[in-house]
Amino acid sequence: MKIAYCFPEILPSRTARSIQVVNTCLALAGEIEELILYVPQGKSDAQEIFHYYGLEKAANIKVYFIKKSLGPFSSHKIYNFFLGSLLKRDRPDIFFSRHLQTAEFLLQRSEPLLYEAHEIFSEKRNASQKDAFLEKRVMENAAGTIFISHGLQRAMAEKYEISARQIIVPSSARRIASFTEKHVTQDRVNKFVYVGTTRYGWKGVDVLIAALELLPEHYVLEIVGDLDERFSRQQIVRRLQHQGRLICRGHLPSAEIFALMKEAEVAVIPNSARDRISAHFTSPLKLIEALCAGVAVVVSDLPSMREIVSEQEALFVQPDNPVSLAVGLQKLLEDGSLRKRLAENGWKRASEYSWQSRARKIAALAQTILHDLRYEKNGC
């Protein structure tokens, strides 16, 4: 089976979705005969794309670079145009994409499409009628649909008639080989980490900073990711940084984040309940990365989080409530036995979220779709 993964964004990049795409492609290559990755031309070659994420490109992965710009103009339409000619040459068995415009373009071809849904584009604030049209067409005509959460699947089913085969495949992460690699101290610890973007309000970073101010002064928050300008300008943030209570590490490559998380003891995922993406749709990559690294987690009590963890693996707090978050953080920072129990249970739970497990589910869906098409073609 030959799968064409069509991703109209330059790789590597700092986005969480790029981590998922590259790791999914590598794991998927281990389940099929050949995987072809079509990406816009950037500054990196095929090997460097994988090396950036601490990975080695598999021999059965081909990477083809496509123009996305003509002079000063850059668009998905340009990428799609040049993609079409390559697909005629390479003749893959099935297409795979998570980008709406490219997915809709691929529907025009005879090969079946796997579409991976991460959000409802037509409900975004800046959505257009065209977005709604494209999404309806893709959701109702793709041969198979992959949802990252049950909440997203239910919401899509309420909006569109989805006749394709469907599966739920959450985010995944690299897992430490054994929990014995993790040293969880029984003493109090004074540092906790937040890994991820601070750009989106639904990530709850504003609530996290307010909670930090409520904690005793010896507790330190380490943010791994670029600090958005709206936070860096705030007086409270500058004061906490000056006091040494807020450390911003900036963006780190995946391999360095993995090493940092192996040493961390407490992580926080403070998502907001005010946004449907956060409360119901997301499959939080940073939560799964923490579980895989054996880190005890404090998380907002949301349906999206409870799809991944229970009270056996996480300490839940009320979303959008700095006091509740501060109380939960202090409890976990001060209770070594609780940290160890949650961390070990979380690491065990993380076995369900490996990249290999994700790839096997996707490959099985693709194989089933191809089998069904052959069955129909033969008139059986």
N, C-alpha and C positions, 0 to 999 in steps of 0.2 A: 504494500500500500504506500502510495506517495501522497503526502499532504503538503499543500502550499499554505504557509502562514503569511498573510498579507498585513503588514503593519506600517502605515504611512507616516511614521515618525522616525527621526534620526536616532540611531543607537550608537553608543550608549548614551544614557541621559540620567538625570537625577530623580526622575519620577518613580513612584512606587510601581506604576504599571509596567515600566520598562524592566524592572526586576522580575515581575511575574512573567512577562513575555519571554525573556531570554531563558529563564529557568524552565518554563513550560516547554519551550522548544527543545532544550537539551534533554529533558526527561522523556518527551514524546518521541524523540529520535531513537531512544532505547526500546521502543515498543513497535516501531514500524520499519519498513524497508528504507525509506528516504524522506527527509523533511527539507523543504526549500523555504528559506526565509527571504521575503522581498521587502527591503527597506530603502528609504531615500538615501542618496549619496551624502555621506558626511566626511569627517576627517579620519575615521578609523577604518582599518581593514577587518576582514571577517574574524580573524583570530583575536584582535584587540577588543572587539565587541564582547566576546565571552570573557577575556582576561579581566576586563574592567569589573566584572561581577565575581571574580575569583574562580572562574570556571575554565574548562578546556573544551574547545569545540569538538564535537564528535565527527568522525570521518564521514558519516552518512548525512551530515548537514551541509547543504549548499546555501551560500548567502549571495544574493544578487542585489546590486545597488541600482536604484532607479532614480531618474531625474524627478524632482518635485518642483523645480524652479526653471523658469525660462526668463532670462534677464532679471528684471526686478520683481517679477511675478512668481509667487509660490502658492500652490494650492493642491488640494486632494485631487482635483480634476486632472492636473498635469501628471500626478503620480498614477492615477487610474489609467490614463491614456497609455503611458509607457508600460504599465503592468500588463495591460491587455495583450500587447505583442509578445511579451515574454511567456505568458501563459499558453499562447498558441504553440510556442516552441517547446515548452517543457511538458505540457500535457499531464498535469497532476490528476490524481483520482478524486480528490476532494479539496475544497477550500476551507480555510479557517481564518476568521477575523473577528476583532472586537470593536472595529471602527464602523460607524453606521454608514457613512458615505461610500466607503470601500465595499462594505458588505452588500449594499444595494447594487453597486456596480457589478459585483460578482454574480448576482442573481440573473444577470442577462446572459450568462454562459450556461452551457448544458451540464457542467459538472455540479454536484451537490455542494451546498454551503453549510458549514457549521458556524453559528453565530454565538459569541459569548457576550451575554448581557451583564453589565455592571451598574447600570442606572437606567432611569426612564428619561430619555433625552427630551421628549415632548413636554415634560413637566418642569424643565429647567427654566430659570427666570428669563433667560435671553433666547428661549426656544422660538422658532419660527413655524409657520404652517408647513414649510418644506420639511423641517425636522419631523413633524408629526406624520407627514405622508411617508417619508423614508422609513421611519420606525415601524409604521403599520405594515408597509410592504415587506420589510425584512422579517418581522415577527411572524407574519402570516404565510411566508413563502420559503423560509430557510428549511433545509432538510432536517436540521437538528439544532436545538437551542440549549446552551449551557448557561445556567444561572449560578451566580456566586452565593445566593442565599435563598432560603424558602420564602422569606418576606418579599423579595424582589419577584420571585416566580408568581406568588399570589397576586401581587399588584399588577403585573403584566397580564395575567389571565383575566383580571377584571376589565382590562382596557382593550385587549385584542383577542381575536380568535386564533389561538396557537394550535395548529394541527400537527406540527412537527414532533418528532421524538424529543423529549426533554430530560435533562438530568441536572442535579444540584452538585456543583463542584466548588467547594470553598477555596479560599486562598491557601497557600502552602508556604513552607519555609524549610531551611536547612536545620537539622536537629543534631544536637551533640550526641555522640555515640552511646554514652552511658551517663547516668546521673552521678556516678562517682567522680566525674570530671568537675562537678560543681561543689564548691566549698561554701556551705551555708553556715554562717556563724550563729551561735546561740546568744551572742551578746546583742545589744542594741546597735543598729547601724544608723548613720546620719545622712546618707545620700540615696536619692531615688532618681530614676531616669524617665524622660519622655523622648521617644524616638519618632520622628515624622515631621510632616509639614506643619507650620503655624499659619499657613495662608488662609485656610478655610475656617469660618466661624464654627461650623458644626463639629470641628475637632475638639472644641471645649478648652482651648488653651487659655482663654481669658478667665475661665473658672479655675483652672489650675494655678494661675498666677495669684489669683485672689486667695486660694486655699493656702499657698505657700506663705503668704503674709500672715495668715492666722496661726501657722505652726510656730513652735518655739524656735528661737534664733539659730540654734545649732543644726537645724535641718537644711539640707542643700538639694536643690533641684538642678539636674543636668539635662539640658535640652540638646539633643543630637539632631541637627537640621538647621537650615537657615532661619534666622529670626526675621519674621515679616516686619516691614517698616512701621506698620501701625502699632506694633508692640515695642520696637526699639526706641520709638519716640516717647513712650509713656514714662512719666516721672517715677511711678512705682517700680517699673522694670529697671530703670537706671539705678535706683536706690538699692534694689535687691542685688544687682550686679556689683555695685560698689561695696556692699557688705559681704560679698563672696557667697551669698546664698543662692544666686542664680548664675549658673555657668552655661554659656552657649558655645557648643563645640562646632557649630556650623555643619555643612554637609560632609559626610564621610562615605567612602566607597563601601559596598556591601560587605567585603571581607573584613574591614575594620570595624564595622558595626557588629558583625558576628563575634569578633574577638572581644569587643567592649561588653556585649551582652553576656558572654560567658563569665565575666567578672562581676556583673551587676547582681544585686540581690532583690531589688524592688523596682518594678516598672509601673507606670500609670497610663491608662487609656481613658481619658475623661470626656468621651464623646457626649454631645448634646442631644437632648430629646426633642429639640425644636425643629429638627429637619428630618424628613422621611428617609433620606439617604442614610443618615447616621443611625436613626432609631430602628429601621427595618431592612434596608437594602444592602448595606456594606458587609463585606467579609473582611474584618480588620487584619490586614497583613501584620501590623506591628504587635498585635495581641498574639498571633500565632508565632511570630518570631520570638517573643518573650517566652512562651510556653516551650518552644523547641530548645531554647537556651537554658531552661531550668530556672527561670526567674519568677518569683512570686509577683502576682499582679493585683492591682486595684483597678476596677473597671466600673464604668457607669452601668447601672441596672437597666439595660435596654434589650428588646427582643433580638436584635442583631448580635449582641454579645452572648446572650443565652443560647444561641444556636451553636456557639463554639465551646462555652464553658458553663459549669454549674458552680454551686457553692463549694464543691469539693476541690475545685481548681482555682478559684478566684475569690477575692473579697469584693462584694458589690457595694456600691454607694449610690445615693440618690443623684441622678444627673442634674446638672445646672445648679448645684447646691455646694458652694465653697466650704461651708461648715461640715457637711456630711463627708466631703472629699478629704478635708483636713483630718477629721476624726479617723476615717478609714486608713489614711496614710500613716498617721501616728501609731495606730494599733499594730499595723504590719511591721513598721520600722522597729517597734519596741518588743515584739513577740517573736523570738527566734524559732520556737517550736512551730508556731503557726506558719511562719515563712517557709520552713523546711517542708511542712506537710503540703501546703499549696503548691510549692515549686515542684516537688516530686510528683504529685498527682497531675499537675499540668504537663510535666514532661512526658508522663505515661500517655496522657490524652493526646499529646502532639503526634503520636505515632499514626494517627488518622489523617494527618495533614502534611504528609511528605509530598515532594514533587513527583516521586515515582507513582504514588497512589493516585495523584491527580491525572498523570499521563495515562495510566492504565484505564481509567474511566473514560477519558476522552477518546482514546484509541478504540476502546470497545464500542463506543457510540458510533464512531466513524465506520468501523467494520460492519456493524449492524445495518447502517444506512446503505452502504455499498452492496451488501448481501440482498437487502430488500429490493434495490433497484435492478439488480441482475435477475432476481426472481420475477419481477414484473416484466422486464424486457423479454424474458424467455416465455412469457405468456402462461406462467404457472399459477 
